[in-house]
């Protein structure tokens, strides 16, 4: 019965890829009105870019739909306004969370730390494309990071406008359920729906968003037969998960997973956590009716749930076996890491001197173009000083980089290579030109490559890094990286003339770096 259900479901997914595309906007409606399979949307012409924000792709996962597989949003009548971002999904406030006052970046993010922020009604996506009449553009779907616990598509670091223009692509950024709302394997008899009983609600949200893209790419000038799924950190874990999910057939043609790999939770670990979560509430029924904020507070007390569950339906029980037997999306892959990933996670080992509230404030208010008087000692605890000494910050952060990030990338890429994939590319990112002391405290830290990929230097969590002094080099480096993405989404290879070097297959790499004035791309190799 289960196999028959999956066969029918896969048939529906494939049939969706063959459905006729909605018509493009007529001349009198203007370029910012487009007709999707769900209804018409009005975006905004921003001079060089057309943008549509907050488009719902699934019904709100609230009430009886909490902890259920997503349902395609019902069609709407008239023209829906799509000029504002939708709410981020409900989550525990952390550095990469939305502000308590809404889906934007601001100083008040610090006021939401450890508290519930976002909303349950959150399954929206955003579309950006270059102005003009170009059709059949490559499509890039970006899945945000945040440990699958936090994050939101309205983060200014993920603003898709510059990437859309410079890569000549349709860029889509997606909200999906996170934390206990995204992954929770509830005990009990189940619903009879293998998808809803999988516990992988966040993964299913991403699949539903990809179905929306498949049905509607042409409405925005994109090619549904050329969709690259890109993600960073937990977003990269999700990209890898989508590559091995049997439900993603026909929905992705290339992959760009940055700073992440195949990393699934076991069903046993997921169920153990869910049992504890239910015990905290008293019963499954009570859990289903609790206010979202109370659930987040319970999650804070219990700790993070296991995410991305190897349930055997949405995701294979053994991803290595699935890849070895060819049951995965055999597509070109462009993966990457930063050289100092671990420097973002000093709080885990008590290496940061300020608490999160004070550190966020300090970084938010830092002026990269004015001498600050800050020193490394103001940010790094005495136990990790001197930074270059034995057991110092550089060594400790290097251990975090190796233990958390490098092993899963090596395992994931080697698994694909062993299965015969010969379109595997890898980059390493070394830019560390922040004003002192951040060049030492963070350097080539986890996620610092994203402002270069999106060319989003003006606002966001890393804005303190970007000064007038380092602008020439970083803009040139951003150009090299975006040109690599532009080539990859079109050809399956990131090679282009401006690199000035040959991009070899994994485990060879290209190392991206820059001084204050010049960018470089040199040959390298993975060293896990």
GUDREN-64921 format. One record per residue: residue in one letter; x, y, z of N, C-alpha, C in turn. Coordinates in steps of 0.2 Angstrom, whole numbers. Example, Ala and Ser with C-alpha at 12.3 -4.5 7.8 and 13.67 -1.06 7.14 Angstrom:
REM GUDREN-64921
 type n_east n_north  n_up ca_east ca_north ca_up c_east c_north  c_up
    A     66     -28    39      62      -22    39     66     -16    39
    S     64     -11    35      68       -5    36     64       0    39
***
This chain:
REM GUDREN-64921
 type n_east n_north  n_up ca_east ca_north ca_up c_east c_north  c_up
    X      4      -6     0       0        0     0      4       6     0
    X     10       6     4      14       12     4     18      13    -2
    X     20       8    -6      23        9   -12     18      11   -17
    X     12       9   -17       7       12   -22      6      19   -20
    X      6      21   -14       5       28   -12     10      32   -15
    X     17      30   -14      22       34   -16     22      34   -24
    X     20      29   -27      20       29   -35     15      34   -37
    X      9      34   -34       4       39   -36      7      46   -34
    X     10      47   -28      12       54   -27     18      56   -32
    X     22      52   -33      28       53   -38     24      55   -45
    X     19      51   -47      16       53   -53     13      60   -53
    X     10      62   -47       7       68   -47     13      74   -48
    X     19      72   -44      24       77   -45     26      78   -52
    X     27      72   -56      29       72   -62     24      76   -67
    X     18      74   -66      12       77   -70     13      85   -69
    X     14      87   -63      15       94   -62     20      98   -66
    X     25      94   -67      30       97   -72     28      98   -79
    X     23      94   -81      20       94   -88     14      99   -88
    X     12     102   -83       6      106   -83      7     112   -87
    X      2     115   -91       4      121   -95      5     127   -90
    X     10     131   -92      12      137   -89      6     142   -89
    X      6     146   -83       1      152   -83      3     157   -88
    X     -1     161   -91       1      166   -96      5     172   -93
    X      9     175   -97      13      181   -94      8     187   -94
    X     10     192   -91       6      198   -90      5     201   -97
    X     -1     204   -98      -2      208  -105      1     215  -104
    X      2     218  -110       6      224  -110      2     229  -105
    X     -4     230  -105      -8      235  -102     -8     234   -94
    X     -6     228   -92      -5      227   -85      1     229   -82
    X      6     230   -86      13      232   -84     17     226   -82
    X     24     226   -82      28      221   -81     28     218   -74
    X     25     221   -69      25      219   -62     19     214   -60
    X     15     214   -65       9      209   -64     10     203   -68
    X     10     197   -64      11      191   -67      5     186   -65
    X      4     181   -69      -2      177   -68      1     170   -66
    X      0     168   -60       2      161   -58     -3     156   -58
    X     -2     150   -56      -7      144   -56    -11     146   -50
    X    -10     150   -46     -14      151   -40    -18     158   -41
    X    -16     162   -45     -19      169   -46    -14     174   -48
    X    -16     180   -49     -12      185   -52     -8     188   -46
    X     -2     191   -47       2      194   -42      5     201   -44
    X      5     206   -40       8      212   -42     14     214   -38
    X     19     214   -41      26      216   -38     27     223   -39
    X     34     224   -40      36      231   -40     42     231   -45
    X     42     236   -49      48      237   -54     53     242   -50
    X     59     239   -48      63      243   -44     69     246   -48
    X     69     246   -54      74      249   -58     80     244   -59
    X     79     240   -64      84      235   -65     82     228   -63
    X     77     228   -58      74      222   -56     67     222   -55
    X     64     217   -56      56      216   -54     56     211   -48
    X     52     213   -43      52      209   -37     45     207   -35
    X     44     201   -33      37      199   -30     39     196   -23
    X     36     199   -18      38      196   -11     31     194    -8
    X     32     189    -4      27      186     1     22     183    -3
    X     23     179    -8      18      175   -12     17     169    -8
    X     11     167    -6      10      161    -3     10     155    -7
    X     14     150    -6      14      144   -10     10     138    -7
    X      8     138     0       5      133     3      0     136     8
    X     -5     133    10     -10      135    15     -7     136    22
    X     -9     141    26      -6      142    32     -6     135    36
    X      0     133    39       0      127    43     -2     128    50
    X     -8     131    51     -10      132    58    -17     128    60
    X    -18     128    66     -24      124    68    -23     117    67
    X    -28     114    63     -28      107    62    -22     105    57
    X    -19     110    54     -14      109    49     -7     110    52
    X     -7     111    58       0      111    62      2     104    62
    X      9     103    60      12       96    60      8      92    55
    X      6      95    49       4       91    44      8      93    37
    X      8      88    32      11       90    26      8      96    23
    X     12     100    20       9      107    17      4     105    11
    X     -1     109    11      -6      109     6     -6     115     1
    X     -6     113    -5      -5      119   -10    -10     124    -9
    X     -8     131    -9     -12      136    -7    -18     136   -12
    X    -24     138    -9     -30      139   -13    -29     145   -18
    X    -32     144   -24     -32      150   -29    -35     156   -26
    X    -33     162   -28     -36      168   -26    -39     172   -32
    X    -44     176   -30     -47      180   -36    -44     187   -36
    X    -44     190   -42     -41      197   -42    -33     197   -42
    X    -30     203   -41     -23      203   -41    -21     204   -34
    X    -16     199   -32     -14      199   -25     -8     204   -25
    X     -8     208   -20      -2      212   -19      4     208   -16
    X     10     209   -20      16      205   -18     22     210   -17
    X     21     215   -14      26      220   -13     30     220    -6
    X     27     216    -1      30      215     5     31     208     7
    X     37     207    11      39      201    13     33     198    18
    X     33     191    17      29      188    22     32     187    29
    X     29     185    34      32      184    40     37     178    40
    X     42     179    44      46      173    45     43     168    49
    X     45     161    48      41      156    52     43     157    59
    X     38     155    64      39      155    71     45     152    73
    X     49     155    78      56      152    80     58     155    86
    X     63     152    89      66      155    95     71     161    92
    X     71     167    95      75      172    92     82     171    93
    X     86     171    88      93      171    88     96     176    83
    X    103     176    82     106      181    78    103     181    71
    X    101     176    68      99      176    61     91     175    61
    X     88     177    66      81      178    66     78     184    64
    X     71     185    62      68      191    61     67     195    68
    X     66     201    67      65      206    73     58     204    76
    X     57     205    82      50      204    85     45     208    82
    X     47     213    79      41      218    76     40     216    68
    X     43     211    66      42      209    59     48     206    55
    X     46     204    49      52      201    45     57     206    42
    X     61     209    46      66      213    44     72     213    49
    X     77     216    46      83      216    50     84     223    54
    X     85     223    61      86      229    64     89     228    71
    X     90     233    75      93      232    81     88     229    86
    X     82     229    85      77      226    89     77     218    89
    X     81     215    84      82      208    84     85     206    91
    X     89     210    94      92      208   101     87     207   106
    X     81     211   105      76      211   110     72     204   110
    X     73     201   104      69      194   103     73     188   105
    X     79     189   107      84      183   108     81     179   113
    X     80     173   112      78      167   116     70     168   117
    X     67     172   114      60      173   114     56     171   108
    X     50     169   108      46      168   101     46     174    97
    X     48     173    91      47      178    85     44     174    79
    X     42     178    74      39      175    68     32     173    69
    X     29     170    64      22      168    64     21     161    61
    X     16     157    63      15      151    60     12     151    53
    X      9     157    51       7      158    45     12     161    41
    X     17     157    38      23      159    35     25     156    29
    X     21     152    26      24      148    20     23     152    13
    X     28     157    13      28      162     7     35     161     4
    X     35     164    -2      42      164    -6     42     171   -10
    X     48     173   -12      49      179   -15     53     178   -22
    X     51     181   -27      54      180   -34     57     187   -36
    X     63     186   -39      67      192   -41     69     190   -48
    X     69     195   -53      71      194   -60     74     200   -63
    X     78     200   -68      80      206   -71     75     210   -74
    X     75     216   -75      70      220   -79     71     218   -86
    X     66     219   -90      66      217   -97     62     211   -99
    X     62     209  -105      58      204  -108     61     197  -109
    X     67     196  -106      71      190  -106     66     184  -104
    X     66     178  -108      63      172  -106     68     166  -105
    X     65     161  -102      69      155  -102     75     156   -98
    X     75     161   -93      81      162   -88     82     156   -84
    X     88     155   -82      89      150   -77     86     152   -70
    X     83     147   -66      80      148   -60     85     146   -54
    X     86     150   -49      89      149   -43     85     149   -37
    X     84     144   -34      79      143   -28     84     143   -22
    X     84     148   -17      88      148   -12     84     146    -5
    X     87     141    -2      85      139     5     89     142    10
    X     86     146    15      91      149    20     93     145    25
    X     99     147    28     102      143    34     99     145    41
    X    102     143    46     100      144    53     99     138    57
    X    103     133    55     103      127    59     96     123    59
    X     92     125    54      85      122    53     81     124    59
    X     83     129    63      80      131    69     77     139    68
    X     81     142    64      79      149    64     81     151    56
    X     79     158    55      81      161    48     74     163    45
    X     75     167    40      69      170    36     71     172    30
    X     67     172    25      69      174    18     69     181    17
    X     67     185    21      67      192    21     74     195    24
    X     78     191    26      85      193    29     88     197    23
    X     90     203    24      93      207    19    100     204    16
    X    103     199    19     108      196    16    106     191    10
    X    100     189    10      97      185     5     93     189    -1
    X     94     196    -1      90      200    -6     93     197   -12
    X     88     195   -17      90      192   -23     90     197   -29
    X     90     203   -28      89      208   -33     96     208   -37
    X    101     209   -34     108      210   -37    110     203   -40
    X    109     198   -37     111      191   -40    106     190   -46
    X    100     192   -46      96      191   -52     99     195   -58
    X    100     201   -57     103      205   -62    110     203   -65
    X    114     201   -60     121      200   -62    122     193   -65
    X    118     188   -62     118      181   -65    113     180   -70
    X    109     185   -72     104      184   -77     99     178   -76
    X     96     178   -70      92      173   -68     86     175   -64
    X     81     171   -63      76      171   -59     78     169   -52
    X     78     173   -47      80      170   -40     74     170   -36
    X     73     164   -32      67      163   -28     70     162   -21
    X     68     165   -16      70      164    -9     63     161    -5
    X     64     157     0      59      153     2     59     153    10
    X     53     154    13      52      152    20     49     145    21
    X     52     142    26      49      135    27     49     134    35
    X     45     130    37      45      128    45     51     126    48
    X     53     129    54      59      127    57     58     125    64
    X     63     122    67      63      120    74     57     114    75
    X     54     114    81      49      109    82     43     110    77
    X     42     115    74      36      116    69     38     113    62
    X     45     112    61      47      110    55     49     102    55
    X     51     100    61      53       93    62     51      90    69
    X     46      86    69      44       83    75     40      77    74
    X     43      71    76      40       65    75     35      63    80
    X     29      65    80      24       65    86     23      57    87
    X     22      55    93      20       48    94     13      47    93
    X     10      41    93       3       40    92      2      36    86
    X     -4      34    84      -6       30    79     -5      33    72
    X     -4      40    72      -3       43    65     -9      45    62
    X     -8      48    56     -14       50    52    -15      46    46
    X    -11      41    45     -12       37    39     -9      40    32
    X     -7      46    33      -3       49    28      5      49    29
    X      8      45    25      15       44    26     19      50    26
    X     17      55    22      21       61    22     20      65    29
    X     13      66    31      12       69    37     15      66    43
    X     16      59    43      18       55    48     26      55    48
    X     29      58    43      36       57    43     40      62    48
    X     37      67    50      40       72    54     44      77    51
    X     45      76    44      49       81    40     45      86    37
    X     42      90    41      37       96    38     41     101    35
    X     47     103    37      51      108    34     53     106    27
    X     55     100    27      58       97    20     52      97    15
    X     46      95    18      40       95    13     38     102    11
    X     39     107    15      38      114    13     42     115     7
    X     49     114     8      53      115     2     51     112    -4
    X     49     106    -4      47      102    -9     40     105   -12
    X     36     108    -8      30      111   -11     32     118   -14
    X     37     121   -11      39      127   -15     42     126   -21
    X     46     120   -22      49      118   -28     43     117   -33
    X     38     114   -31      32      112   -36     29     119   -38
    X     29     124   -34      26      130   -36     31     133   -41
    X     37     133   -40      42      135   -45     41     132   -52
    X     41     125   -51      40      121   -57     34     123   -61
    X     28     125   -58      22      126   -61     22     134   -64
    X     26     138   -61      26      145   -62     32     149   -64
    X     37     145   -66      43      148   -68     42     152   -74
    X     39     150   -79      38      153   -85     34     160   -84
    X     30     160   -79      26      166   -78     31     172   -76
    X     37     170   -73      41      175   -71     47     176   -76
    X     47     172   -82      52      172   -87     57     167   -86
    X     56     162   -81      61      157   -80     60     151   -84
    X     65     146   -84      64      140   -87     63     134   -82
    X     57     131   -82      56      126   -77     60     120   -78
    X     64     119   -83      68      114   -85     75     115   -83
    X     77     121   -80      83      123   -77     83     126   -71
    X     82     122   -65      81      125   -59     87     123   -54
    X     91     127   -52      96      126   -47     94     127   -40
    X     95     123   -36      93      124   -29     99     125   -25
    X     99     131   -21     105      133   -18    103     134   -10
    X    108     133    -6     107      134     1    113     134     5
    X    113     137    11     119      138    15    118     136    22
    X    123     132    24     123      130    31    117     124    32
    X    112     126    36     106      121    36    103     121    29
    X    103     127    26     100      127    19    104     122    14
    X    111     121    15     114      116    12    113     109    14
    X    112     108    20     109      101    22    103     100    19
    X     98     105    18      92      104    15     93     102     8
    X     97     106     4      99      104    -3    101      97    -4
    X    105      95     0     108       88     0    102      83     1
    X     98      85     6      92       81     7     87      80     1
    X     86      86    -2      82       86    -8     85      82   -13
    X     91      82   -14      95       78   -19     93      70   -18
    X     92      68   -12      91       61   -11     84      59   -10
    X     80      64    -9      73       63    -8     69      60   -14
    X     66      55   -14      62       52   -20     57      57   -22
    X     55      62   -18      49       66   -20     52      72   -24
    X     58      73   -25      61       79   -29     62      77   -36
    X     60      72   -39      61       70   -46     58      75   -50
    X     61      78   -55      59       83   -60     59      90   -57
    X     61      91   -51      61       97   -48     67     101   -47
    X     73      98   -48      79      101   -48     84      99   -53
    X     88     103   -56      93      101   -61    100     102   -59
    X    101     107   -54     108      108   -52    108     109   -45
    X    113     109   -41     113      110   -34    119     114   -32
    X    118     119   -27     124      123   -25    123     123   -17
    X    126     118   -14     126      117    -6    132     120    -3
    X    131     125     1     137      129     4    137     128    11
    X    143     125    13     144      124    21    139     120    24
    X    138     114    21     134      109    23    134     102    19
    X    131      97    22     132       91    19    126      86    21
    X    127      80    19     121       75    21    122      74    28
    X    117      76    32     117       75    39    110      75    42
    X    108      68    43     101       67    44    100      64    52
    X     95      66    55      93       63    61     90      56    61
    X     92      52    66      89       45    66     82      45    68
    X     77      41    66      70       41    68     70      40    76
    X     75      36    79      75       35    86     76      41    90
    X     81      45    87      83       51    91     77      56    90
    X     74      56    84      68       61    83     62      59    88
    X     61      52    88      55       50    93     57      51   100
    X     63      50   102      65       51   109     63      59   111
    X     65      63   107      64       70   108     57      72   108
    X     53      69   103      46       70   103     42      68   109
    X     44      62   112      41       59   118     42      64   124
    X     48      67   124      50       72   129     46      78   128
    X     45      80   122      41       86   121     34      85   122
    X     31      80   121      24       78   123     23      78   130
    X     28      75   134      28       74   141     28      81   144
    X     32      86   141      32       93   143     25      96   143
    X     21      94   138      14       97   137      9      94   140
    X     10      87   141       5       83   145      1      78   140
    X      1      80   134      -3       75   129     -2      78   122
    X     -2      74   117      -2       76   110     -8      81   108
    X    -14      80   111     -19       84   109    -18      91   112
    X    -15      91   118     -14       98   121     -8     101   117
    X     -3      97   115       2      100   111     -1     104   105
    X     -5     100   101      -8      103    95    -12     109    96
    X    -15     110   102     -19      116   103    -15     122   107
    X     -9     121   109      -5      126   113     -3     132   108
    X     -3     138   111      -1      144   107      6     143   105
    X      8     145    99      14      144    96     20     147   100
    X     19     152   104      24      155   108     26     150   114
    X     20     147   117      22      142   122     26     136   119
    X     25     134   113      29      129   110     36     131   110
    X     37     137   108      44      139   107     47     139   114
    X     44     142   119      47      142   126     48     135   128
    X     44     130   126      45      123   128     52     121   125
    X     52     122   118      58      121   114     65     123   117
    X     64     130   120      70      133   123     72     129   129
    X     67     127   133      69      123   139     72     116   137
    X     69     113   132      71      106   131     77     106   126
    X     79     111   123      84      111   118     82     109   111
    X     86     110   106      85      109    99     82     102    97
    X     77     101    93      75       95    91     79      92    86
    X     80      85    85      83       83    79     79      85    73
    X     83      87    67      80       89    61     82      85    55
    X     78      85    50      79       82    44     80      74    45
    X     74      71    46      74       64    49     74      59    43
    X     78      54    44      79       48    39     73      44    40
    X     67      46    38      61       42    40     59      37    35
    X     63      36    29      61       31    24     56      32    19
    X     53      38    20      47       40    15     49      47    11
    X     50      52    15      52       58    12     59      58    11
    X     63      55    15      70       54    15     72      47    16
    X     77      45    12      79       38    13     82      36    20
    X     80      30    22      83       28    29     91      27    28
    X     94      26    23     101       25    22    103      29    16
    X    105      36    17     107       40    11    113      37     7
    X    117      34    10     123       31     7    121      26     2
    X    116      21     4     114       16     0    110      19    -6
    X    106      24    -4     102       27   -10    106      30   -15
    X    112      33   -13     116       36   -18    120      31   -22
    X    122      26   -18     126       20   -22    122      16   -27
    X    115      16   -26     111       12   -30    108      17   -36
    X    110      23   -36     107       28   -41    101      31   -39
    X     98      30   -33      92       33   -31     93      40   -28
    X     95      45   -32      96       52   -30     96      56   -37
    X     96      63   -36      96       67   -41    104      68   -44
    X    105      65   -49     112       65   -52    113      71   -56
    X    114      76   -53     115       83   -56    122      86   -54
    X    124      91   -58     130       95   -56    129      98   -50
    X    135      98   -46     135      101   -39    141     106   -39
    X    139     112   -36     144      116   -34    144     118   -27
    X    149     115   -23     149      115   -16    154     120   -13
    X    154     122    -7     159      127    -5    159     127     3
    X    165     130     5     166      131    12    170     137    13
    X    169     141    19     174      146    21    180     143    25
    X    185     146    25     191      143    29    190     143    36
    X    186     148    39     186      149    46    179     148    48
    X    175     143    46     168      142    48    167     142    55
    X    171     139    59     170      138    66    170     145    70
    X    172     150    67     173      157    71    166     160    72
    X    161     157    69     154      160    71    151     156    77
    X    154     151    79     151      147    85    155     147    91
    X    158     153    93     162      154    99    157     153   105
    X    151     155   104     146      154   110    146     147   113
    X    146     142   108     146      135   110    151     133   115
    X    157     136   114     163      134   118    165     140   123
    X    160     145   124     162      150   129    167     155   127
    X    169     155   120     174      159   118    173     167   117
    X    166     169   116     165      176   116    164     179   123
    X    167     185   124     167      188   130    160     191   131
    X    157     195   126     150      198   128    145     192   127
    X    139     193   130     133      189   129    131     191   122
    X    126     187   120     123      188   113    120     195   112
    X    116     197   117     113      204   117    118     209   116
    X    123     209   120     129      214   119    133     214   113
    X    134     208   111     138      206   105    134     209    99
    X    128     207    99     123      210    93    123     217    93
    X    123     220    99     122      228    99    129     231    96
    X    134     228    99     141      231    97    142     230    90
    X    140     224    87     141      224    79    137     228    75
    X    130     228    78     126      232    74    128     240    74
    X    130     242    79     132      249    80    139     251    77
    X    143     246    76     150      247    73    150     250    67
    X    154     255    66     155      259    60    162     257    57
    X    161     253    51     167      250    48    172     256    46
    X    170     262    45     174      267    42    177     272    47
    X    176     270    54     179      275    59    183     270    64
    X    189     273    66     192      269    71    188     268    78
    X    188     262    80     184      260    86    187     260    92
    X    193     258    93     196      257    99    195     250   102
    X    191     246    98     190      239   100    196     235    99
    X    197     230   104     202      225   103    199     218   103
    X    204     213   101     202      206   102    199     204   109
    X    203     207   114     201      205   121    194     208   123
    X    191     213   119     185      215   121    179     210   118
    X    181     205   114     177      201   111    178     193   112
    X    184     192   114     186      185   115    189     184   122
    X    186     179   125     187      177   132    195     176   134
    X    197     177   140     204      176   141    207     169   140
    X    202     164   141     204      157   140    206     155   133
    X    205     160   128     206      158   121    211     164   119
    X    215     167   123     220      172   121    227     169   124
    X    232     170   120     232      174   114    229     170   108
    X    227     173   103     223      169    98    227     164    95
    X    234     166    94     238      161    90    242     156    95
    X    240     156   101     244      152   106    240     145   106
    X    244     140   109     241      133   110    234     134   114
    X    229     131   110     222      131   113    219     138   112
    X    222     142   109     219      149   108    213     149   103
    X    211     155   101     205      156    97    205     153    90
    X    211     154    87     212      151    81    212     143    81
    X    215     140    85     215      133    86    208     130    88
    X    205     133    92     199      131    95    194     132    89
    X    194     137    85     189      138    80    190     133    74
    X    197     132    73     199      127    68    196     120    70
    X    196     118    76     193      112    78    186     112    77
    X    182     117    78     175      118    76    174     117    69
    X    178     120    65     177      120    58    178     113    55
    X    183     109    58     184      102    56    179      98    58
    X    177      98    64     172       93    67    165      94    65
    X    163     100    63     156      102    62    155     102    54
    X    160     104    50     158      106    43    162     101    38
    X    168     100    39     172       97    34    171      90    33
    X    170      86    38     168       79    37    162      77    33
    X    157      81    34     150       80    31    151      82    23
    X    155      87    22     156       89    15    160      84    11
    X    165      82    14     170       76    11    166      70    10
    X    162      68    15     158       62    14    153      62     9
    X    149      68     9     144       69     4    147      69    -3
    X    152      73    -5     155       74   -11    158      67   -13
    X    161      64    -9     164       57   -11    159      52   -12
    X    153      52    -9     148       48   -10    146      49   -17
    X    145      55   -20     143       56   -26    148      54   -31
    X    154      55   -30     160       53   -35    160      46   -35
    X    159      42   -30     159       35   -30    153      32   -34
    X    148      36   -34     142       34   -38    142      36   -45
    X    148      39   -47     149       41   -54    147      48   -57
    X    146      52   -52     144       59   -54    151      62   -55
    X    152      65   -61     158       68   -63    157      75   -65
    X    152      78   -61     151       86   -62    151      89   -55
    X    157      88   -51     157       90   -44    162      95   -44
    X    160     101   -42     165      107   -41    164     109   -34
    X    170     113   -32     171      115   -25    175     121   -24
    X    172     126   -20     176      131   -19    178     132   -11
    X    183     136   -10     185      138    -3    186     146    -3
    X    183     148     3     183      156     3    187     158     9
    X    192     163     7     197      165    12    197     172    13
    X    192     176    11     192      183    13    191     185    20
    X    196     189    22     196      191    30    199     198    31
    X    196     202    27     198      209    27    194     214    31
    X    191     211    36     187      216    40    191     221    44
    X    188     226    46     192      231    50    193     227    57
    X    199     229    60     201      226    66    196     228    72
    X    194     223    76     197      217    78    194     211    74
    X    189     213    70     184      208    67    188     203    62
    X    194     206    59     198      201    55    200     195    59
    X    202     196    65     204      191    69    199     187    73
    X    194     191    75     188      187    79    184     183    74
    X    183     185    68     179      182    63    183     179    57
    X    186     184    53     189      182    47    185     179    42
    X    187     173    39     183      170    34    178     165    37
    X    174     168    41     169      165    45    163     162    42
    X    160     157    45     154      154    42    149     159    40
    X    147     158    33     141      162    30    144     169    28
    X    150     171    29     153      177    26    153     177    19
    X    153     171    15     153      171     8    146     173     5
    X    141     173     9     134      175     6    134     182     4
    X    136     187     8     135      194     5    139     195    -2
    X    144     190    -3     148      191    -9    144     187   -15
    X    140     182   -13     136      178   -18    130     182   -20
    X    127     186   -15     121      190   -16    123     197   -18
    X    129     199   -16     131      206   -17    127     210   -13
    X    126     208    -6     122      212    -1    127     214     4
    X    130     220     3     135      222     8    132     227    13
    X    127     230    11     125      237    14    121     236    21
    X    118     230    22     114      229    27    114     221    29
    X    113     220    36     113      213    38    118     211    43
    X    118     205    45     122      203    51    130     204    50
    X    132     205    44     139      206    43    141     213    41
    X    137     217    41     138      224    38    144     227    42
    X    145     226    48     151      228    51    158     227    48
    X    158     222    43     164      219    40    166     224    34
    X    161     227    31     162      230    25    163     238    25
    X    169     240    23     172      247    24    173     250    17
    X    174     256    17     176      259    10    183     257     8
    X    187     255    13     194      253    12    194     246     8
    X    190     242    10     190      235     7    185     234     2
    X    181     240     0     176      239    -5    179     237   -12
    X    184     240   -15     186      238   -22    188     231   -22
    X    191     228   -17     193      221   -18    187     216   -17
    X    182     218   -12     177      213   -11    172     214   -17
    X    171     220   -20     166      220   -26    169     216   -32
    X    176     216   -33     179      212   -38    178     205   -36
    X    179     203   -30     178      196   -28    171     193   -29
    X    166     198   -27     159      196   -28    157     195   -35
    X    160     199   -40     159      198   -47    162     192   -49
    X    168     189   -47     171      183   -49    166     177   -47
    X    163     178   -41     159      172   -38    152     172   -42
    X    149     178   -43     143      178   -46    144     176   -53
    X    149     178   -57     150      175   -63    151     168   -64
    X    154     165   -58     154      157   -58    147     154   -57
    X    143     157   -53     136      155   -52    133     156   -59
    X    134     161   -62     130      163   -69    132     157   -74
    X    139     155   -74     141      150   -78    138     143   -76
    X    138     142   -70     136      135   -67    129     134   -69
    X    124     139   -68     117      138   -69    115     137   -76
    X    120     139   -80     118      138   -87    122     132   -90
    X    128     130   -88     131      125   -91    133     119   -87
    X    132     120   -80     134      114   -76    141     114   -74
    X    144     120   -76     151      121   -74    152     128   -72
    X    156     129   -67     157      136   -65    163     140   -68
    X    166     136   -73     172      139   -76    170     145   -81
    X    174     150   -80     173      156   -85    179     160   -85
    X    180     164   -91     187      166   -93    190     171   -87
    X    186     175   -84     188      179   -79    192     176   -73
    X    190     170   -72     194      166   -66    201     166   -67
    X    204     165   -73     211      165   -74    214     159   -72
    X    210     154   -70     213      147   -68    208     142   -70
    X    210     136   -71     206      130   -72    202     127   -66
    X    196     127   -66     192      124   -60    192     116   -61
    X    196     113   -57     196      106   -58    190     102   -54
    X    189      96   -55     184       92   -52    186      91   -45
    X    181      90   -41     182       88   -34    187      82   -33
    X    192      82   -29     193       86   -23    197      92   -25
    X    198      94   -31     201      100   -33    196     106   -31
    X    199     112   -30     195      117   -29    197     124   -32
    X    193     129   -32     196      136   -33    195     139   -26
    X    200     143   -24     201      147   -18    199     154   -20
    X    194     157   -17     192      164   -18    194     168   -13
    X    198     174   -14     201      178    -9    201     185   -12
    X    203     190    -8     204      197   -10    208     201    -5
    X    212     205    -8     215      210    -3    210     216    -3
    X    212     222    -1     207      228    -1    206     230    -8
    X    211     228   -12     210      231   -19    209     226   -25
    X    211     220   -24     211      215   -29    208     209   -27
    X    205     205   -32     202      199   -30    206     193   -34
    X    206     187   -31     210      182   -34    206     175   -34
    X    207     171   -39     204      164   -39    210     160   -41
    X    212     156   -36     218      151   -37    216     144   -36
    X    220     140   -39     219      132   -38    220     130   -31
    X    216     126   -29     217      123   -22    214     116   -22
    X    214     113   -16     211      106   -15    208     106    -8
    X    203     101    -8     200      100    -1    205      98     4
    X    205     100    10     210       98    15    205      97    22
    X    202      92    22     198       91    28    201      88    34
***
